[in-house]
Amino acid sequence: MRKPQGLTQPQIAAYFRAANAAARALGEPLDAYRKRVMKEVCNATSMKQLNRTNDFDAVMTRFAEDAADYQSACHYAVGSGRRLAVLIAAVCEQVMQLKCLETTATTGAITTTTPAEDYLRTILNRSGNLRSNQAGGWWLDLTDTNLQAVFAMLDTHRRRLIRRLNQSTSSSVPLSFSMDIGYFLMGTRLATYELPSPITRTVRVNVQ
């Protein structure tokens, strides 16, 4: 298992801004306050022990609550859901790319990609996981377990498409998932290309 990565420099800066605001609101010394919160929330005694995902979200949620910044608290409280939604959006885009490439490789016809959000809406409806009409917030009512299941379903389909394309085009594209790549046909063979970084993806699902 890959070791969790520590906080990034932007996260460290945000951490101290939020901790300062909360410590001032409570009238506590900054250093004692932030160490107490880390221990209570993450059982950590040093910032070096915090990872950049769940630990960061947890301490930032607490800092925001203590500072009465409830908008920020809500933002960080759903951090894991936001991350899973981004992964789902990425794998959904890749599935749509691969579906079109499979048609091209099989028939020679160039097809138009179905918008990823339309495909995702169909998948969510079929699985009974589409519960929110909020644009861009389709994932807010879903548990992490539901979101992980949706990702797993899409990633299984993505791997199946790659296997078929590898076989039909005599290619050897890896099955592993990365949100930083896209797929294309180099001549008659399946290949990948790197997407610009950092990547910002937003899948908006509107249900009328």
C-alpha positions as a Python dict, from the first residue, in 0.01 Angstrom:
ca = {
    (1, 'M'): (0, 0, 0),
    (2, 'R'): (131, 343, -93),
    (3, 'K'): (225, 561, 204),
    (4, 'P'): (-12, 859, 248),
    (5, 'Q'): (144, 1183, 128),
    (6, 'G'): (195, 1476, 363),
    (7, 'L'): (39, 1819, 325),
    (8, 'T'): (124, 2030, 22),
    (9, 'Q'): (260, 2382, 60),
    (10, 'P'): (-79, 2540, -30),
    (11, 'Q'): (-245, 2311, 226),
    (12, 'I'): (7, 2413, 494),
    (13, 'A'): (-64, 2780, 424),
    (14, 'A'): (-441, 2718, 442),
    (15, 'Y'): (-392, 2518, 762),
    (16, 'F'): (-219, 2803, 942),
    (17, 'R'): (-465, 3064, 816),
    (18, 'A'): (-757, 2859, 945),
    (19, 'A'): (-584, 2768, 1271),
    (20, 'N'): (-498, 3134, 1336),
    (21, 'A'): (-858, 3240, 1279),
    (22, 'A'): (-992, 2971, 1510),
    (23, 'A'): (-736, 3034, 1785),
    (24, 'R'): (-816, 3407, 1780),
    (25, 'A'): (-1190, 3334, 1796),
    (26, 'L'): (-1140, 3110, 2100),
    (27, 'G'): (-877, 3328, 2262),
    (28, 'E'): (-624, 3043, 2275),
    (29, 'P'): (-251, 3039, 2192),
    (30, 'L'): (-209, 2922, 1833),
    (31, 'D'): (48, 2649, 1889),
    (32, 'A'): (-134, 2489, 2182),
    (33, 'Y'): (-468, 2511, 2003),
    (34, 'R'): (-363, 2353, 1672),
    (35, 'K'): (-178, 2071, 1848),
    (36, 'R'): (-483, 1998, 2062),
    (37, 'V'): (-706, 1983, 1755),
    (38, 'M'): (-469, 1751, 1567),
    (39, 'K'): (-461, 1517, 1866),
    (40, 'E'): (-838, 1521, 1918),
    (41, 'V'): (-934, 1490, 1552),
    (42, 'C'): (-659, 1274, 1400),
    (43, 'N'): (-465, 1141, 1700),
    (44, 'A'): (-162, 1318, 1552),
    (45, 'T'): (108, 1502, 1742),
    (46, 'S'): (271, 1671, 1441),
    (47, 'M'): (168, 1819, 1108),
    (48, 'K'): (405, 1570, 945),
    (49, 'Q'): (167, 1293, 1049),
    (50, 'L'): (-129, 1445, 863),
    (51, 'N'): (-214, 1319, 515),
    (52, 'R'): (-338, 1556, 247),
    (53, 'T'): (-685, 1401, 218),
    (54, 'N'): (-898, 1288, 513),
    (55, 'D'): (-669, 1424, 787),
    (56, 'F'): (-645, 1765, 624),
    (57, 'D'): (-1022, 1780, 573),
    (58, 'A'): (-1084, 1679, 934),
    (59, 'V'): (-862, 1943, 1095),
    (60, 'M'): (-980, 2213, 854),
    (61, 'T'): (-1342, 2130, 934),
    (62, 'R'): (-1270, 2165, 1306),
    (63, 'F'): (-1078, 2492, 1257),
    (64, 'A'): (-1368, 2635, 1054),
    (65, 'E'): (-1627, 2526, 1310),
    (66, 'D'): (-1427, 2681, 1595),
    (67, 'A'): (-1399, 3004, 1395),
    (68, 'A'): (-1774, 2998, 1320),
    (69, 'D'): (-1693, 2980, 947),
    (70, 'Y'): (-1966, 2734, 864),
    (71, 'Q'): (-1940, 2770, 487),
    (72, 'S'): (-1579, 2650, 499),
    (73, 'A'): (-1674, 2381, 750),
    (74, 'C'): (-1932, 2240, 508),
    (75, 'H'): (-1679, 2253, 223),
    (76, 'Y'): (-1417, 2048, 408),
    (77, 'A'): (-1669, 1812, 568),
    (78, 'V'): (-1752, 1664, 227),
    (79, 'G'): (-1391, 1648, 107),
    (80, 'S'): (-1379, 1274, 46),
    (81, 'G'): (-1701, 1293, -155),
    (82, 'R'): (-1562, 1573, -369),
    (83, 'R'): (-1248, 1372, -442),
    (84, 'L'): (-1447, 1064, -538),
    (85, 'A'): (-1671, 1277, -761),
    (86, 'V'): (-1365, 1405, -948),
    (87, 'L'): (-1240, 1049, -1000),
    (88, 'I'): (-1583, 940, -1122),
    (89, 'A'): (-1592, 1232, -1366),
    (90, 'A'): (-1247, 1138, -1498),
    (91, 'V'): (-1319, 768, -1546),
    (92, 'C'): (-1653, 857, -1706),
    (93, 'E'): (-1478, 1074, -1964),
    (94, 'Q'): (-1234, 793, -2037),
    (95, 'V'): (-1515, 540, -2086),
    (96, 'M'): (-1677, 771, -2339),
    (97, 'Q'): (-1347, 814, -2525),
    (98, 'L'): (-1290, 439, -2537),
    (99, 'K'): (-1645, 364, -2655),
    (100, 'C'): (-1598, 599, -2949),
    (101, 'L'): (-1253, 458, -3027),
    (102, 'E'): (-1392, 105, -3025),
    (103, 'T'): (-1653, 206, -3283),
    (104, 'T'): (-1385, 370, -3496),
    (105, 'A'): (-1151, 72, -3469),
    (106, 'T'): (-1430, -170, -3558),
    (107, 'T'): (-1615, 17, -3834),
    (108, 'G'): (-1379, 295, -3937),
    (109, 'A'): (-1653, 548, -3866),
    (110, 'I'): (-1573, 861, -3665),
    (111, 'T'): (-1838, 904, -3396),
    (112, 'T'): (-1928, 1196, -3175),
    (113, 'T'): (-1861, 1146, -2806),
    (114, 'T'): (-2170, 1144, -2586),
    (115, 'P'): (-2126, 1414, -2319),
    (116, 'A'): (-1979, 1254, -2008),
    (117, 'E'): (-2244, 1411, -1787),
    (118, 'D'): (-2524, 1251, -1993),
    (119, 'Y'): (-2360, 910, -1968),
    (120, 'L'): (-2301, 951, -1595),
    (121, 'R'): (-2663, 1056, -1541),
    (122, 'T'): (-2777, 738, -1716),
    (123, 'I'): (-2546, 523, -1503),
    (124, 'L'): (-2663, 689, -1181),
    (125, 'N'): (-3027, 651, -1275),
    (126, 'R'): (-2986, 283, -1356),
    (127, 'S'): (-2804, 217, -1029),
    (128, 'G'): (-3057, 416, -824),
    (129, 'N'): (-2790, 661, -708),
    (130, 'L'): (-2920, 983, -864),
    (131, 'R'): (-3098, 1166, -581),
    (132, 'S'): (-3004, 1532, -616),
    (133, 'N'): (-3111, 1786, -878),
    (134, 'Q'): (-2839, 2028, -775),
    (135, 'A'): (-2611, 2118, -1066),
    (136, 'G'): (-2261, 1995, -990),
    (137, 'G'): (-2376, 1847, -659),
    (138, 'W'): (-2511, 1512, -774),
    (139, 'W'): (-2279, 1336, -529),
    (140, 'L'): (-2376, 1530, -216),
    (141, 'D'): (-2653, 1291, -109),
    (142, 'L'): (-2444, 978, -169),
    (143, 'T'): (-2228, 802, 87),
    (144, 'D'): (-1863, 733, 13),
    (145, 'T'): (-1958, 366, -20),
    (146, 'N'): (-2210, 452, -294),
    (147, 'L'): (-1957, 671, -472),
    (148, 'Q'): (-1689, 402, -453),
    (149, 'A'): (-1935, 153, -601),
    (150, 'V'): (-2014, 387, -891),
    (151, 'F'): (-1642, 439, -956),
    (152, 'A'): (-1574, 65, -943),
    (153, 'M'): (-1856, -3, -1191),
    (154, 'L'): (-1725, 257, -1436),
    (155, 'D'): (-1364, 147, -1395),
    (156, 'T'): (-1459, -215, -1462),
    (157, 'H'): (-1625, -102, -1786),
    (158, 'R'): (-1315, 106, -1875),
    (159, 'R'): (-1086, -195, -1825),
    (160, 'R'): (-1317, -415, -2031),
    (161, 'L'): (-1307, -164, -2319),
    (162, 'I'): (-926, -143, -2304),
    (163, 'R'): (-895, -521, -2312),
    (164, 'R'): (-1117, -542, -2621),
    (165, 'L'): (-931, -257, -2794),
    (166, 'N'): (-592, -402, -2705),
    (167, 'Q'): (-699, -729, -2861),
    (168, 'S'): (-858, -581, -3174),
    (169, 'T'): (-577, -331, -3240),
    (170, 'S'): (-281, -547, -3127),
    (171, 'S'): (-202, -289, -2857),
    (172, 'S'): (-74, -315, -2502),
    (173, 'V'): (-219, -16, -2318),
    (174, 'P'): (-211, -75, -1938),
    (175, 'L'): (-540, -133, -1760),
    (176, 'S'): (-441, 73, -1454),
    (177, 'F'): (-640, 392, -1390),
    (178, 'S'): (-492, 740, -1405),
    (179, 'M'): (-699, 1054, -1427),
    (180, 'D'): (-406, 1228, -1599),
    (181, 'I'): (-435, 1046, -1931),
    (182, 'G'): (-663, 1025, -2231),
    (183, 'Y'): (-694, 763, -2507),
    (184, 'F'): (-660, 788, -2885),
    (185, 'L'): (-582, 578, -3190),
    (186, 'M'): (-228, 618, -3321),
    (187, 'G'): (-288, 486, -3669),
    (188, 'T'): (-464, 161, -3593),
    (189, 'R'): (-325, 110, -3244),
    (190, 'L'): (-464, 225, -2910),
    (191, 'A'): (-242, 472, -2727),
    (192, 'T'): (-254, 722, -2442),
    (193, 'Y'): (-163, 1088, -2406),
    (194, 'E'): (-97, 1299, -2099),
    (195, 'L'): (-352, 1561, -2004),
    (196, 'P'): (-248, 1906, -1882),
    (197, 'S'): (-188, 1932, -1510),
    (198, 'P'): (-343, 2032, -1280),
    (199, 'I'): (-672, 1895, -1409),
    (200, 'T'): (-1005, 2044, -1314),
    (201, 'R'): (-1309, 1839, -1404),
    (202, 'T'): (-1666, 1918, -1319),
    (203, 'V'): (-1949, 1685, -1415),
    (204, 'R'): (-2282, 1857, -1378),
    (205, 'V'): (-2590, 1638, -1370),
    (206, 'N'): (-2926, 1810, -1401),
    (207, 'V'): (-3245, 1611, -1366),
    (208, 'Q'): (-3564, 1770, -1482),
}
